[in-house]
Amino acid sequence: MRLTLFPAALVALAPASAFAVSYLSAEQAQKLMFPDAERFELREFPVAAGTAPSAAGPLQVRVARRGDATLGYVVIDEVIGKFELITYAVGVNRDGSVRQVEVMDYRESHGYEIRLPAWRRQFEGKTAASPIRVGEDIANISGATLSCRHVTDGVRRIVTRLDALRRSGALS
């Protein structure tokens, strides 16, 4: 009897990360977002003065290039879902508008619906001037509220930081 309960107890105690699913690598995500790119150049930008602690850390930008032309930018980021990290990529066009958002790794047991294309498409065309807030221009998904909020906040943070870098000429 004890042996039959032991495996069940292990499953019950398994951490939520046991549900982790990897959908895309960084290379796959960037190529999906910019299929015409011949190469991606990784650039790192230090934390700007006055940056919020949640956005601390250098920003790593993958610049999509075809010949000498810049096609856009890809930033890979992580935010906390409810308990676990969500890894996602944001593709941004040269004009600062969101091209695409892809969920690369989802580790939570619930809320995976943020990976649905209809939800991710809401970000397309958004710029630093857009609210990019759940309940305003981004819909919530019942049962995935924290994942929706945190990914949306992350996309807004990335778009805002890229806009500042673009305006300063640092991305050229």
N, C-alpha and C positions, 0 to 999 in steps of 0.2 A: 504494500500500500504506500509506503513512504517513497519508494522509487517512482511510482506513477505520479505522485504529487510534486516531486522535486522538479521535473522538467516544466510542469505547468507554473510552478512558482518562479522559475527563472524567466519564463516568458512574461509573466505579470510584472516582474521587476525590471524588465529590459528598458533602457533609457529610450526617450523619444527619438534619439538619433538613429535608432535601429530602423527607422522609416526613411532614412536618407536616400535620395535619388539624385544621381548626377545626370544631367541632360546634355550639357555641352561643355567642352573645354574652352579655354580662352581663345585658342586658335580657331576653333569651329565657330564661336560666337562672332568674332570679328569678321571672318570670311562670310558668314551668313548676312551680316549687316552691310558689308561693303564688298559684294562679290566681284566688282570691277577693279578692286585694289590689287596692285602688283606686289605691294609690300606694306608692312606696318612698322612704323618707327616708334619705339617706346621712349617717351619723354617723362621726366619727373619734375614736378613743381613743388617747391617748399610751401609750408603752411603760410598763408598770408597773415599779416598782423591783424589782430582783432577777430580772427576766425574762431567760431564757437568750438568748445572742447569736443563736441560730438563729431566735428569735422576735422579734428586734429590729425596730423599725419600728412605726409606728402601726397599729392594727387598724381597718380600714374595715368598718363594719357597715351593711348596707342593712336598715332596719326596714320590714317589710311591715305596711301599715296598711289598715284598712277603717273609714271614719269615724274615730272617736276610738280605736278598738280596735287594739291591737297583735296581729297574727297570729303573728309570729315574726321571724326574722332570717336574713339571707343574708350569708355572708362568702365572698369570692373570694380565692383564694390561689394561690401557685405553689410547687412543690417541684421539685427536680431528680429526673429519672428515673434513667437511667444516665449520660447525657451531656447531655441537653437538659431544658428546663423542661416541666413538666406544669401546665397551668392548670385548676383545678377550683373548684367552688362547693359550699358546705355550707349546707344549709337547716336551721335549728334552730327547733323549736317554742318557744313562750313558757315551757314548763316545763323547758327546757334539753335536751330529747331531740332527737337527730338526726332530722330529717324526711326528708332526701334528700341524696344526694351525686351531683353531675353532673360529668363530665369535659368541660371546655369546649374545650381545645386539647391535642392530644397530638403531640409532635414527635419521638418516638423511632421507630426502625425496627422495634423489637420491643416486646412487652409491652402492646400496645393492648388486650389482653383485660380490662384493668382497667375498661374502658368497658362491659363486659357487665353488664346489669341484675342478674343473680344475684350478682355480686361486690359491686356497689355497694349492693345491698339489705341486706347484712350490717351496715351501719352504722345502719340505721333503728332507732330506739328507744334507741340508746346514749346514755349521759349521762357527765358528768365522773366518776361513780363506777364506770363500766365500764372494764375494762382497755384496750380499743381497741388491741390489739396483734396483729400477724400471728403466727399460731401459737397464740394463746390463744382470742380470740373472733372473729378475722378470718382467713379461710383465705388461704393463699398461692396464687399461680398460677405453675406451673412456667414458666420463661422470662420471667417478669415480676416476679421477686423484689424487685428494687430499687424498681420502680414501686409495687408493693404496699406495701412497707415505708414508703416516703417519703410516699405519699398517706395511709396509715393514721396515721403520726406527725403529719402535718399536720392531719388531722381531729381527733385527740386534742388537739393544741395549741389548735385553734380552740374546741372544746367546753369545754376547761378555762378558756380566757380569757373566753369568753362567760359561763360559770357564775360566775366571779369578778365580772364586771361586773353580772350579774343580781342576785347576792346583795348587792352594794354599793348597789343601787338606781340605778346609772348608766344602765341601759337603759330605765328606766321613763319 
